[in-house]
Amino acid sequence: MDDSSSRLPGFYDLSVDERLETVARWAGLDGAERAALAGNDLTPAQADQMIENVVGVHTLPLGVARQLLGERP
């Protein structure tokens, strides 16, 4: 795989863990950043430290948009 390209042929065929590893390697994520993407549950107490008036937490899936054009730092 060309690490400078956003082309990820067969990405959809990978398991969730394999996709996460691919993205982490491509983006140069450290262990803590990778763990954050892995879906550690956010508790209401943690959310209460992030925003006002927390009443609960709602989890949404996170995906990757591939093959976008643009400059990469």
CHARMM internal coordinates of N, CA and C (Angstrom, degrees):
IC EDIT
DIST 1 N 1 CA 1.4589
DIST 1 CA 1 C 1.5199
ANGL 1 N 1 CA 1 C 109.16
DIST 1 C 2 N 1.3315
ANGL 1 CA 1 C 2 N 115.74
DIHE 1 N 1 CA 1 C 2 N 134.27
DIST 2 N 2 CA 1.4518
ANGL 1 C 2 N 2 CA 122.21
DIHE 1 CA 1 C 2 N 2 CA 175.89
DIST 2 CA 2 C 1.5230
ANGL 2 N 2 CA 2 C 108.36
DIHE 1 C 2 N 2 CA 2 C -78.87
DIST 2 C 3 N 1.3326
ANGL 2 CA 2 C 3 N 117.61
DIHE 2 N 2 CA 2 C 3 N 111.07
DIST 3 N 3 CA 1.4635
ANGL 2 C 3 N 3 CA 121.51
DIHE 2 CA 2 C 3 N 3 CA -174.69
DIST 3 CA 3 C 1.5229
ANGL 3 N 3 CA 3 C 113.64
DIHE 2 C 3 N 3 CA 3 C -66.34
DIST 3 C 4 N 1.3393
ANGL 3 CA 3 C 4 N 118.39
DIHE 3 N 3 CA 3 C 4 N -14.81
DIST 4 N 4 CA 1.4608
ANGL 3 C 4 N 4 CA 119.24
DIHE 3 CA 3 C 4 N 4 CA -179.81
DIST 4 CA 4 C 1.5211
ANGL 4 N 4 CA 4 C 112.17
DIHE 3 C 4 N 4 CA 4 C -93.51
DIST 4 C 5 N 1.3161
ANGL 4 CA 4 C 5 N 118.06
DIHE 4 N 4 CA 4 C 5 N -3.22
DIST 5 N 5 CA 1.4612
ANGL 4 C 5 N 5 CA 122.06
DIHE 4 CA 4 C 5 N 5 CA -177.49
DIST 5 CA 5 C 1.5181
ANGL 5 N 5 CA 5 C 111.36
DIHE 4 C 5 N 5 CA 5 C -103.87
DIST 5 C 6 N 1.3505
ANGL 5 CA 5 C 6 N 115.45
DIHE 5 N 5 CA 5 C 6 N 146.96
DIST 6 N 6 CA 1.4598
ANGL 5 C 6 N 6 CA 119.45
DIHE 5 CA 5 C 6 N 6 CA 174.62
DIST 6 CA 6 C 1.5351
ANGL 6 N 6 CA 6 C 110.97
DIHE 5 C 6 N 6 CA 6 C -90.79
DIST 6 C 7 N 1.3098
ANGL 6 CA 6 C 7 N 117.47
DIHE 6 N 6 CA 6 C 7 N 2.71
DIST 7 N 7 CA 1.4574
ANGL 6 C 7 N 7 CA 120.62
DIHE 6 CA 6 C 7 N 7 CA 175.34
DIST 7 CA 7 C 1.5201
ANGL 7 N 7 CA 7 C 107.73
DIHE 6 C 7 N 7 CA 7 C -74.25
DIST 7 C 8 N 1.2945
ANGL 7 CA 7 C 8 N 116.47
DIHE 7 N 7 CA 7 C 8 N 123.41
DIST 8 N 8 CA 1.4626
ANGL 7 C 8 N 8 CA 121.98
DIHE 7 CA 7 C 8 N 8 CA -179.28
DIST 8 CA 8 C 1.5251
ANGL 8 N 8 CA 8 C 108.17
DIHE 7 C 8 N 8 CA 8 C -130.17
DIST 8 C 9 N 1.3385
ANGL 8 CA 8 C 9 N 117.58
DIHE 8 N 8 CA 8 C 9 N 73.91
DIST 9 N 9 CA 1.4636
ANGL 8 C 9 N 9 CA 120.18
DIHE 8 CA 8 C 9 N 9 CA -177.73
DIST 9 CA 9 C 1.5280
ANGL 9 N 9 CA 9 C 111.57
DIHE 8 C 9 N 9 CA 9 C -55.49
DIST 9 C 10 N 1.3264
ANGL 9 CA 9 C 10 N 115.88
DIHE 9 N 9 CA 9 C 10 N 134.77
DIST 10 N 10 CA 1.4611
ANGL 9 C 10 N 10 CA 121.08
DIHE 9 CA 9 C 10 N 10 CA 178.19
DIST 10 CA 10 C 1.5152
ANGL 10 N 10 CA 10 C 115.08
DIHE 9 C 10 N 10 CA 10 C 73.49
DIST 10 C 11 N 1.3210
ANGL 10 CA 10 C 11 N 117.16
DIHE 10 N 10 CA 10 C 11 N 11.23
DIST 11 N 11 CA 1.4693
ANGL 10 C 11 N 11 CA 121.40
DIHE 10 CA 10 C 11 N 11 CA -177.57
DIST 11 CA 11 C 1.5276
ANGL 11 N 11 CA 11 C 111.04
DIHE 10 C 11 N 11 CA 11 C -54.26
DIST 11 C 12 N 1.3165
ANGL 11 CA 11 C 12 N 116.28
DIHE 11 N 11 CA 11 C 12 N -41.64
DIST 12 N 12 CA 1.4756
ANGL 11 C 12 N 12 CA 121.39
DIHE 11 CA 11 C 12 N 12 CA -178.59
DIST 12 CA 12 C 1.5244
ANGL 12 N 12 CA 12 C 112.63
DIHE 11 C 12 N 12 CA 12 C -66.39
DIST 12 C 13 N 1.3329
ANGL 12 CA 12 C 13 N 116.95
DIHE 12 N 12 CA 12 C 13 N -20.05
DIST 13 N 13 CA 1.4671
ANGL 12 C 13 N 13 CA 120.51
DIHE 12 CA 12 C 13 N 13 CA 178.68
DIST 13 CA 13 C 1.5262
ANGL 13 N 13 CA 13 C 112.95
DIHE 12 C 13 N 13 CA 13 C -81.68
DIST 13 C 14 N 1.3321
ANGL 13 CA 13 C 14 N 117.11
DIHE 13 N 13 CA 13 C 14 N -14.04
DIST 14 N 14 CA 1.4616
ANGL 13 C 14 N 14 CA 121.22
DIHE 13 CA 13 C 14 N 14 CA -178.67
DIST 14 CA 14 C 1.5244
ANGL 14 N 14 CA 14 C 110.57
DIHE 13 C 14 N 14 CA 14 C -76.29
DIST 14 C 15 N 1.3300
ANGL 14 CA 14 C 15 N 116.27
DIHE 14 N 14 CA 14 C 15 N 156.09
DIST 15 N 15 CA 1.4617
ANGL 14 C 15 N 15 CA 120.13
DIHE 14 CA 14 C 15 N 15 CA 172.70
DIST 15 CA 15 C 1.5230
ANGL 15 N 15 CA 15 C 108.61
DIHE 14 C 15 N 15 CA 15 C -71.22
DIST 15 C 16 N 1.3142
ANGL 15 CA 15 C 16 N 117.32
DIHE 15 N 15 CA 15 C 16 N 165.86
DIST 16 N 16 CA 1.4619
ANGL 15 C 16 N 16 CA 121.31
DIHE 15 CA 15 C 16 N 16 CA 178.54
DIST 16 CA 16 C 1.5239
ANGL 16 N 16 CA 16 C 110.31
DIHE 15 C 16 N 16 CA 16 C -57.22
DIST 16 C 17 N 1.3302
ANGL 16 CA 16 C 17 N 117.77
DIHE 16 N 16 CA 16 C 17 N -44.44
DIST 17 N 17 CA 1.4667
ANGL 16 C 17 N 17 CA 121.24
DIHE 16 CA 16 C 17 N 17 CA 179.27
DIST 17 CA 17 C 1.5278
ANGL 17 N 17 CA 17 C 111.58
DIHE 16 C 17 N 17 CA 17 C -62.51
DIST 17 C 18 N 1.3233
ANGL 17 CA 17 C 18 N 116.99
DIHE 17 N 17 CA 17 C 18 N -40.18
DIST 18 N 18 CA 1.4624
ANGL 17 C 18 N 18 CA 120.64
DIHE 17 CA 17 C 18 N 18 CA 179.11
DIST 18 CA 18 C 1.5275
ANGL 18 N 18 CA 18 C 111.14
DIHE 17 C 18 N 18 CA 18 C -67.69
DIST 18 C 19 N 1.3379
ANGL 18 CA 18 C 19 N 117.07
DIHE 18 N 18 CA 18 C 19 N -38.82
DIST 19 N 19 CA 1.4654
ANGL 18 C 19 N 19 CA 120.18
DIHE 18 CA 18 C 19 N 19 CA 176.99
DIST 19 CA 19 C 1.5267
ANGL 19 N 19 CA 19 C 110.39
DIHE 18 C 19 N 19 CA 19 C -63.98
DIST 19 C 20 N 1.3312
ANGL 19 CA 19 C 20 N 116.08
DIHE 19 N 19 CA 19 C 20 N -44.37
DIST 20 N 20 CA 1.4632
ANGL 19 C 20 N 20 CA 120.36
DIHE 19 CA 19 C 20 N 20 CA 178.97
DIST 20 CA 20 C 1.5220
ANGL 20 N 20 CA 20 C 110.60
DIHE 19 C 20 N 20 CA 20 C -59.85
DIST 20 C 21 N 1.3213
ANGL 20 CA 20 C 21 N 117.41
DIHE 20 N 20 CA 20 C 21 N -43.95
DIST 21 N 21 CA 1.4612
ANGL 20 C 21 N 21 CA 121.52
DIHE 20 CA 20 C 21 N 21 CA 179.26
DIST 21 CA 21 C 1.5243
ANGL 21 N 21 CA 21 C 110.91
DIHE 20 C 21 N 21 CA 21 C -63.61
DIST 21 C 22 N 1.3243
ANGL 21 CA 21 C 22 N 117.16
DIHE 21 N 21 CA 21 C 22 N -40.79
DIST 22 N 22 CA 1.4623
ANGL 21 C 22 N 22 CA 121.69
DIHE 21 CA 21 C 22 N 22 CA 178.72
DIST 22 CA 22 C 1.5228
ANGL 22 N 22 CA 22 C 111.09
DIHE 21 C 22 N 22 CA 22 C -62.30
DIST 22 C 23 N 1.3249
ANGL 22 CA 22 C 23 N 116.84
DIHE 22 N 22 CA 22 C 23 N -47.40
DIST 23 N 23 CA 1.4656
ANGL 22 C 23 N 23 CA 121.42
DIHE 22 CA 22 C 23 N 23 CA 179.82
DIST 23 CA 23 C 1.5262
ANGL 23 N 23 CA 23 C 110.38
DIHE 22 C 23 N 23 CA 23 C -65.17
DIST 23 C 24 N 1.3098
ANGL 23 CA 23 C 24 N 117.45
DIHE 23 N 23 CA 23 C 24 N -42.62
DIST 24 N 24 CA 1.4685
ANGL 23 C 24 N 24 CA 121.34
DIHE 23 CA 23 C 24 N 24 CA 179.92
DIST 24 CA 24 C 1.5326
ANGL 24 N 24 CA 24 C 110.86
DIHE 23 C 24 N 24 CA 24 C -61.74
DIST 24 C 25 N 1.3145
ANGL 24 CA 24 C 25 N 116.49
DIHE 24 N 24 CA 24 C 25 N -42.77
DIST 25 N 25 CA 1.4629
ANGL 24 C 25 N 25 CA 120.69
DIHE 24 CA 24 C 25 N 25 CA 179.08
DIST 25 CA 25 C 1.5316
ANGL 25 N 25 CA 25 C 109.88
DIHE 24 C 25 N 25 CA 25 C -67.06
DIST 25 C 26 N 1.3480
ANGL 25 CA 25 C 26 N 117.54
DIHE 25 N 25 CA 25 C 26 N -45.82
DIST 26 N 26 CA 1.4613
ANGL 25 C 26 N 26 CA 122.31
DIHE 25 CA 25 C 26 N 26 CA -177.97
DIST 26 CA 26 C 1.5288
ANGL 26 N 26 CA 26 C 111.22
DIHE 25 C 26 N 26 CA 26 C -62.27
DIST 26 C 27 N 1.3402
ANGL 26 CA 26 C 27 N 116.64
DIHE 26 N 26 CA 26 C 27 N -41.03
DIST 27 N 27 CA 1.4657
ANGL 26 C 27 N 27 CA 121.05
DIHE 26 CA 26 C 27 N 27 CA -176.83
DIST 27 CA 27 C 1.5259
ANGL 27 N 27 CA 27 C 112.97
DIHE 26 C 27 N 27 CA 27 C -88.68
DIST 27 C 28 N 1.3169
ANGL 27 CA 27 C 28 N 117.86
DIHE 27 N 27 CA 27 C 28 N -5.44
DIST 28 N 28 CA 1.4619
ANGL 27 C 28 N 28 CA 120.88
DIHE 27 CA 27 C 28 N 28 CA -179.78
DIST 28 CA 28 C 1.5134
ANGL 28 N 28 CA 28 C 113.20
DIHE 27 C 28 N 28 CA 28 C 68.53
DIST 28 C 29 N 1.3409
ANGL 28 CA 28 C 29 N 116.73
DIHE 28 N 28 CA 28 C 29 N 37.12
DIST 29 N 29 CA 1.4604
ANGL 28 C 29 N 29 CA 120.92
DIHE 28 CA 28 C 29 N 29 CA -178.33
DIST 29 CA 29 C 1.5202
ANGL 29 N 29 CA 29 C 111.09
DIHE 28 C 29 N 29 CA 29 C -75.12
DIST 29 C 30 N 1.3297
ANGL 29 CA 29 C 30 N 116.49
DIHE 29 N 29 CA 29 C 30 N 142.93
DIST 30 N 30 CA 1.4578
ANGL 29 C 30 N 30 CA 120.10
DIHE 29 CA 29 C 30 N 30 CA 174.55
DIST 30 CA 30 C 1.5328
ANGL 30 N 30 CA 30 C 109.12
DIHE 29 C 30 N 30 CA 30 C -84.75
DIST 30 C 31 N 1.3021
ANGL 30 CA 30 C 31 N 117.08
DIHE 30 N 30 CA 30 C 31 N 178.53
DIST 31 N 31 CA 1.4600
ANGL 30 C 31 N 31 CA 122.00
DIHE 30 CA 30 C 31 N 31 CA -176.45
DIST 31 CA 31 C 1.5188
ANGL 31 N 31 CA 31 C 114.12
DIHE 30 C 31 N 31 CA 31 C -58.53
DIST 31 C 32 N 1.3291
ANGL 31 CA 31 C 32 N 116.90
DIHE 31 N 31 CA 31 C 32 N -41.53
DIST 32 N 32 CA 1.4689
ANGL 31 C 32 N 32 CA 120.62
DIHE 31 CA 31 C 32 N 32 CA -179.37
DIST 32 CA 32 C 1.5250
ANGL 32 N 32 CA 32 C 111.12
DIHE 31 C 32 N 32 CA 32 C -68.32
DIST 32 C 33 N 1.3338
ANGL 32 CA 32 C 33 N 116.76
DIHE 32 N 32 CA 32 C 33 N -40.28
DIST 33 N 33 CA 1.4645
ANGL 32 C 33 N 33 CA 120.64
DIHE 32 CA 32 C 33 N 33 CA 178.95
DIST 33 CA 33 C 1.5317
ANGL 33 N 33 CA 33 C 110.41
DIHE 32 C 33 N 33 CA 33 C -66.71
DIST 33 C 34 N 1.3284
ANGL 33 CA 33 C 34 N 115.94
DIHE 33 N 33 CA 33 C 34 N -40.05
DIST 34 N 34 CA 1.4634
ANGL 33 C 34 N 34 CA 120.54
DIHE 33 CA 33 C 34 N 34 CA 177.81
DIST 34 CA 34 C 1.5224
ANGL 34 N 34 CA 34 C 110.19
DIHE 33 C 34 N 34 CA 34 C -63.83
DIST 34 C 35 N 1.3142
ANGL 34 CA 34 C 35 N 116.72
DIHE 34 N 34 CA 34 C 35 N -43.17
DIST 35 N 35 CA 1.4662
ANGL 34 C 35 N 35 CA 121.41
DIHE 34 CA 34 C 35 N 35 CA 179.52
DIST 35 CA 35 C 1.5303
ANGL 35 N 35 CA 35 C 110.85
DIHE 34 C 35 N 35 CA 35 C -62.53
DIST 35 C 36 N 1.3314
ANGL 35 CA 35 C 36 N 117.32
DIHE 35 N 35 CA 35 C 36 N -36.73
DIST 36 N 36 CA 1.4578
ANGL 35 C 36 N 36 CA 120.65
DIHE 35 CA 35 C 36 N 36 CA 179.20
DIST 36 CA 36 C 1.5271
ANGL 36 N 36 CA 36 C 110.64
DIHE 35 C 36 N 36 CA 36 C -63.76
DIST 36 C 37 N 1.3271
ANGL 36 CA 36 C 37 N 117.41
DIHE 36 N 36 CA 36 C 37 N -38.02
DIST 37 N 37 CA 1.4624
ANGL 36 C 37 N 37 CA 120.84
DIHE 36 CA 36 C 37 N 37 CA 177.54
DIST 37 CA 37 C 1.5235
ANGL 37 N 37 CA 37 C 112.22
DIHE 36 C 37 N 37 CA 37 C -71.71
DIST 37 C 38 N 1.3165
ANGL 37 CA 37 C 38 N 116.84
DIHE 37 N 37 CA 37 C 38 N -24.85
DIST 38 N 38 CA 1.4697
ANGL 37 C 38 N 38 CA 121.11
DIHE 37 CA 37 C 38 N 38 CA -175.45
DIST 38 CA 38 C 1.5280
ANGL 38 N 38 CA 38 C 112.67
DIHE 37 C 38 N 38 CA 38 C -68.59
DIST 38 C 39 N 1.3090
ANGL 38 CA 38 C 39 N 117.64
DIHE 38 N 38 CA 38 C 39 N -10.91
DIST 39 N 39 CA 1.4559
ANGL 38 C 39 N 39 CA 119.45
DIHE 38 CA 38 C 39 N 39 CA 174.01
DIST 39 CA 39 C 1.5139
ANGL 39 N 39 CA 39 C 115.00
DIHE 38 C 39 N 39 CA 39 C 96.36
DIST 39 C 40 N 1.3148
ANGL 39 CA 39 C 40 N 117.30
DIHE 39 N 39 CA 39 C 40 N 33.87
DIST 40 N 40 CA 1.4662
ANGL 39 C 40 N 40 CA 118.68
DIHE 39 CA 39 C 40 N 40 CA 173.01
DIST 40 CA 40 C 1.5115
ANGL 40 N 40 CA 40 C 107.39
DIHE 39 C 40 N 40 CA 40 C -59.38
DIST 40 C 41 N 1.3122
ANGL 40 CA 40 C 41 N 116.68
DIHE 40 N 40 CA 40 C 41 N 129.07
DIST 41 N 41 CA 1.4675
ANGL 40 C 41 N 41 CA 119.90
DIHE 40 CA 40 C 41 N 41 CA -175.10
DIST 41 CA 41 C 1.5158
ANGL 41 N 41 CA 41 C 111.24
DIHE 40 C 41 N 41 CA 41 C -65.91
DIST 41 C 42 N 1.3006
ANGL 41 CA 41 C 42 N 115.10
DIHE 41 N 41 CA 41 C 42 N 134.21
DIST 42 N 42 CA 1.4544
ANGL 41 C 42 N 42 CA 122.96
DIHE 41 CA 41 C 42 N 42 CA 175.53
DIST 42 CA 42 C 1.5242
ANGL 42 N 42 CA 42 C 107.66
DIHE 41 C 42 N 42 CA 42 C -86.54
DIST 42 C 43 N 1.3063
ANGL 42 CA 42 C 43 N 116.78
DIHE 42 N 42 CA 42 C 43 N 124.87
DIST 43 N 43 CA 1.4560
ANGL 42 C 43 N 43 CA 120.11
DIHE 42 CA 42 C 43 N 43 CA -179.95
DIST 43 CA 43 C 1.5272
ANGL 43 N 43 CA 43 C 109.67
DIHE 42 C 43 N 43 CA 43 C -84.56
DIST 43 C 44 N 1.3321
ANGL 43 CA 43 C 44 N 117.41
DIHE 43 N 43 CA 43 C 44 N 156.30
DIST 44 N 44 CA 1.4609
ANGL 43 C 44 N 44 CA 119.19
DIHE 43 CA 43 C 44 N 44 CA 175.18
DIST 44 CA 44 C 1.5332
ANGL 44 N 44 CA 44 C 112.53
DIHE 43 C 44 N 44 CA 44 C -57.15
DIST 44 C 45 N 1.3169
ANGL 44 CA 44 C 45 N 117.64
DIHE 44 N 44 CA 44 C 45 N -34.74
DIST 45 N 45 CA 1.4659
ANGL 44 C 45 N 45 CA 120.52
DIHE 44 CA 44 C 45 N 45 CA 178.81
DIST 45 CA 45 C 1.5374
ANGL 45 N 45 CA 45 C 110.65
DIHE 44 C 45 N 45 CA 45 C -64.45
DIST 45 C 46 N 1.3354
ANGL 45 CA 45 C 46 N 117.58
DIHE 45 N 45 CA 45 C 46 N -40.26
DIST 46 N 46 CA 1.4638
ANGL 45 C 46 N 46 CA 120.74
DIHE 45 CA 45 C 46 N 46 CA 176.89
DIST 46 CA 46 C 1.5283
ANGL 46 N 46 CA 46 C 110.08
DIHE 45 C 46 N 46 CA 46 C -67.08
DIST 46 C 47 N 1.3310
ANGL 46 CA 46 C 47 N 116.44
DIHE 46 N 46 CA 46 C 47 N -43.66
DIST 47 N 47 CA 1.4558
ANGL 46 C 47 N 47 CA 120.76
DIHE 46 CA 46 C 47 N 47 CA 179.67
DIST 47 CA 47 C 1.5276
ANGL 47 N 47 CA 47 C 111.01
DIHE 46 C 47 N 47 CA 47 C -61.27
DIST 47 C 48 N 1.3287
ANGL 47 CA 47 C 48 N 116.79
DIHE 47 N 47 CA 47 C 48 N -35.26
DIST 48 N 48 CA 1.4567
ANGL 47 C 48 N 48 CA 121.81
DIHE 47 CA 47 C 48 N 48 CA -179.95
DIST 48 CA 48 C 1.5255
ANGL 48 N 48 CA 48 C 111.55
DIHE 47 C 48 N 48 CA 48 C -63.77
DIST 48 C 49 N 1.3411
ANGL 48 CA 48 C 49 N 117.19
DIHE 48 N 48 CA 48 C 49 N -24.56
DIST 49 N 49 CA 1.4600
ANGL 48 C 49 N 49 CA 121.41
DIHE 48 CA 48 C 49 N 49 CA 176.95
DIST 49 CA 49 C 1.5322
ANGL 49 N 49 CA 49 C 111.38
DIHE 48 C 49 N 49 CA 49 C -82.41
DIST 49 C 50 N 1.3241
ANGL 49 CA 49 C 50 N 116.71
DIHE 49 N 49 CA 49 C 50 N -12.84
DIST 50 N 50 CA 1.4656
ANGL 49 C 50 N 50 CA 121.49
DIHE 49 CA 49 C 50 N 50 CA -175.67
DIST 50 CA 50 C 1.5228
ANGL 50 N 50 CA 50 C 113.15
DIHE 49 C 50 N 50 CA 50 C -98.72
DIST 50 C 51 N 1.3294
ANGL 50 CA 50 C 51 N 117.37
DIHE 50 N 50 CA 50 C 51 N -36.92
DIST 51 N 51 CA 1.4635
ANGL 50 C 51 N 51 CA 121.43
DIHE 50 CA 50 C 51 N 51 CA -178.17
DIST 51 CA 51 C 1.5227
ANGL 51 N 51 CA 51 C 109.60
DIHE 50 C 51 N 51 CA 51 C -139.84
DIST 51 C 52 N 1.3250
ANGL 51 CA 51 C 52 N 115.28
DIHE 51 N 51 CA 51 C 52 N 165.74
DIST 52 N 52 CA 1.4612
ANGL 51 C 52 N 52 CA 120.37
DIHE 51 CA 51 C 52 N 52 CA 179.87
DIST 52 CA 52 C 1.5216
ANGL 52 N 52 CA 52 C 111.27
DIHE 51 C 52 N 52 CA 52 C -83.95
DIST 52 C 53 N 1.3176
ANGL 52 CA 52 C 53 N 116.23
DIHE 52 N 52 CA 52 C 53 N 155.11
DIST 53 N 53 CA 1.4593
ANGL 52 C 53 N 53 CA 123.53
DIHE 52 CA 52 C 53 N 53 CA 169.54
DIST 53 CA 53 C 1.5279
ANGL 53 N 53 CA 53 C 114.72
DIHE 52 C 53 N 53 CA 53 C 59.25
DIST 53 C 54 N 1.3120
ANGL 53 CA 53 C 54 N 117.14
DIHE 53 N 53 CA 53 C 54 N 38.61
DIST 54 N 54 CA 1.4715
ANGL 53 C 54 N 54 CA 121.01
DIHE 53 CA 53 C 54 N 54 CA -179.85
DIST 54 CA 54 C 1.5204
ANGL 54 N 54 CA 54 C 110.17
DIHE 53 C 54 N 54 CA 54 C -63.80
DIST 54 C 55 N 1.3126
ANGL 54 CA 54 C 55 N 115.77
DIHE 54 N 54 CA 54 C 55 N 135.00
DIST 55 N 55 CA 1.4628
ANGL 54 C 55 N 55 CA 121.04
DIHE 54 CA 54 C 55 N 55 CA 174.36
DIST 55 CA 55 C 1.5232
ANGL 55 N 55 CA 55 C 111.19
DIHE 54 C 55 N 55 CA 55 C -122.12
DIST 55 C 56 N 1.3309
ANGL 55 CA 55 C 56 N 117.30
DIHE 55 N 55 CA 55 C 56 N -8.75
DIST 56 N 56 CA 1.4597
ANGL 55 C 56 N 56 CA 120.94
DIHE 55 CA 55 C 56 N 56 CA 179.98
DIST 56 CA 56 C 1.5203
ANGL 56 N 56 CA 56 C 110.35
DIHE 55 C 56 N 56 CA 56 C 174.13
DIST 56 C 57 N 1.3155
ANGL 56 CA 56 C 57 N 115.54
DIHE 56 N 56 CA 56 C 57 N -175.70
DIST 57 N 57 CA 1.4608
ANGL 56 C 57 N 57 CA 122.76
DIHE 56 CA 56 C 57 N 57 CA -178.81
DIST 57 CA 57 C 1.5154
ANGL 57 N 57 CA 57 C 108.06
DIHE 56 C 57 N 57 CA 57 C -131.26
DIST 57 C 58 N 1.3196
ANGL 57 CA 57 C 58 N 116.95
DIHE 57 N 57 CA 57 C 58 N 135.47
DIST 58 N 58 CA 1.4612
ANGL 57 C 58 N 58 CA 122.58
DIHE 57 CA 57 C 58 N 58 CA 177.85
DIST 58 CA 58 C 1.5181
ANGL 58 N 58 CA 58 C 108.30
DIHE 57 C 58 N 58 CA 58 C -122.37
DIST 58 C 59 N 1.3103
ANGL 58 CA 58 C 59 N 117.53
DIHE 58 N 58 CA 58 C 59 N 124.06
DIST 59 N 59 CA 1.4596
ANGL 58 C 59 N 59 CA 122.27
DIHE 58 CA 58 C 59 N 59 CA -178.10
DIST 59 CA 59 C 1.5203
ANGL 59 N 59 CA 59 C 110.11
DIHE 58 C 59 N 59 CA 59 C -95.74
DIST 59 C 60 N 1.3300
ANGL 59 CA 59 C 60 N 116.13
DIHE 59 N 59 CA 59 C 60 N 134.58
DIST 60 N 60 CA 1.4584
ANGL 59 C 60 N 60 CA 122.97
DIHE 59 CA 59 C 60 N 60 CA 175.98
DIST 60 CA 60 C 1.5218
ANGL 60 N 60 CA 60 C 109.82
DIHE 59 C 60 N 60 CA 60 C -122.05
DIST 60 C 61 N 1.3220
ANGL 60 CA 60 C 61 N 117.98
DIHE 60 N 60 CA 60 C 61 N 146.86
DIST 61 N 61 CA 1.4653
ANGL 60 C 61 N 61 CA 119.56
DIHE 60 CA 60 C 61 N 61 CA 175.81
DIST 61 CA 61 C 1.5300
ANGL 61 N 61 CA 61 C 110.35
DIHE 60 C 61 N 61 CA 61 C -70.25
DIST 61 C 62 N 1.3140
ANGL 61 CA 61 C 62 N 116.09
DIHE 61 N 61 CA 61 C 62 N 152.70
DIST 62 N 62 CA 1.4523
ANGL 61 C 62 N 62 CA 122.91
DIHE 61 CA 61 C 62 N 62 CA -179.89
DIST 62 CA 62 C 1.5164
ANGL 62 N 62 CA 62 C 108.39
DIHE 61 C 62 N 62 CA 62 C -119.97
DIST 62 C 63 N 1.3227
ANGL 62 CA 62 C 63 N 117.33
DIHE 62 N 62 CA 62 C 63 N 128.60
DIST 63 N 63 CA 1.4594
ANGL 62 C 63 N 63 CA 121.72
DIHE 62 CA 62 C 63 N 63 CA -179.94
DIST 63 CA 63 C 1.5141
ANGL 63 N 63 CA 63 C 111.30
DIHE 62 C 63 N 63 CA 63 C -119.21
DIST 63 C 64 N 1.3285
ANGL 63 CA 63 C 64 N 115.82
DIHE 63 N 63 CA 63 C 64 N 177.36
DIST 64 N 64 CA 1.4579
ANGL 63 C 64 N 64 CA 122.87
DIHE 63 CA 63 C 64 N 64 CA -178.24
DIST 64 CA 64 C 1.5210
ANGL 64 N 64 CA 64 C 108.98
DIHE 63 C 64 N 64 CA 64 C -120.75
DIST 64 C 65 N 1.3211
ANGL 64 CA 64 C 65 N 117.47
DIHE 64 N 64 CA 64 C 65 N 130.19
DIST 65 N 65 CA 1.4604
ANGL 64 C 65 N 65 CA 122.24
DIHE 64 CA 64 C 65 N 65 CA 171.76
DIST 65 CA 65 C 1.5258
ANGL 65 N 65 CA 65 C 107.18
DIHE 64 C 65 N 65 CA 65 C -89.83
DIST 65 C 66 N 1.3013
ANGL 65 CA 65 C 66 N 116.81
DIHE 65 N 65 CA 65 C 66 N 120.61
DIST 66 N 66 CA 1.4603
ANGL 65 C 66 N 66 CA 121.49
DIHE 65 CA 65 C 66 N 66 CA -176.58
DIST 66 CA 66 C 1.5162
ANGL 66 N 66 CA 66 C 111.32
DIHE 65 C 66 N 66 CA 66 C -99.61
DIST 66 C 67 N 1.2973
ANGL 66 CA 66 C 67 N 116.70
DIHE 66 N 66 CA 66 C 67 N 160.47
DIST 67 N 67 CA 1.4592
ANGL 66 C 67 N 67 CA 126.15
DIHE 66 CA 66 C 67 N 67 CA 171.62
DIST 67 CA 67 C 1.5254
ANGL 67 N 67 CA 67 C 113.44
DIHE 66 C 67 N 67 CA 67 C 61.01
DIST 67 C 68 N 1.3097
ANGL 67 CA 67 C 68 N 116.52
DIHE 67 N 67 CA 67 C 68 N 41.12
DIST 68 N 68 CA 1.4618
ANGL 67 C 68 N 68 CA 120.95
DIHE 67 CA 67 C 68 N 68 CA 173.83
DIST 68 CA 68 C 1.5140
ANGL 68 N 68 CA 68 C 109.48
DIHE 67 C 68 N 68 CA 68 C -90.30
DIST 68 C 69 N 1.2953
ANGL 68 CA 68 C 69 N 116.90
DIHE 68 N 68 CA 68 C 69 N 144.86
DIST 69 N 69 CA 1.4578
ANGL 68 C 69 N 69 CA 120.97
DIHE 68 CA 68 C 69 N 69 CA 178.45
DIST 69 CA 69 C 1.5093
ANGL 69 N 69 CA 69 C 109.73
DIHE 68 C 69 N 69 CA 69 C -91.92
DIST 69 C 70 N 1.3060
ANGL 69 CA 69 C 70 N 116.45
DIHE 69 N 69 CA 69 C 70 N 144.73
DIST 70 N 70 CA 1.4549
ANGL 69 C 70 N 70 CA 121.45
DIHE 69 CA 69 C 70 N 70 CA 178.42
DIST 70 CA 70 C 1.4999
ANGL 70 N 70 CA 70 C 110.12
DIHE 69 C 70 N 70 CA 70 C 156.93
DIST 70 C 71 N 1.2940
ANGL 70 CA 70 C 71 N 116.07
DIHE 70 N 70 CA 70 C 71 N 170.47
DIST 71 N 71 CA 1.4495
ANGL 70 C 71 N 71 CA 120.56
DIHE 70 CA 70 C 71 N 71 CA 179.75
DIST 71 CA 71 C 1.5064
ANGL 71 N 71 CA 71 C 111.03
DIHE 70 C 71 N 71 CA 71 C -85.07
DIST 71 C 72 N 1.3103
ANGL 71 CA 71 C 72 N 115.74
DIHE 71 N 71 CA 71 C 72 N 143.39
DIST 72 N 72 CA 1.4575
ANGL 71 C 72 N 72 CA 122.11
DIHE 71 CA 71 C 72 N 72 CA 177.24
DIST 72 CA 72 C 1.5206
ANGL 72 N 72 CA 72 C 107.62
DIHE 71 C 72 N 72 CA 72 C -113.69
DIST 72 C 73 N 1.3322
ANGL 72 CA 72 C 73 N 118.07
DIHE 72 N 72 CA 72 C 73 N 131.90
DIST 73 N 73 CA 1.4713
ANGL 72 C 73 N 73 CA 119.87
DIHE 72 CA 72 C 73 N 73 CA -177.81
DIST 73 CA 73 C 1.5060
ANGL 73 N 73 CA 73 C 112.51
DIHE 72 C 73 N 73 CA 73 C -62.17
END
COOR INIT
IC SEED 1 N 1 CA 1 C
IC BUILD
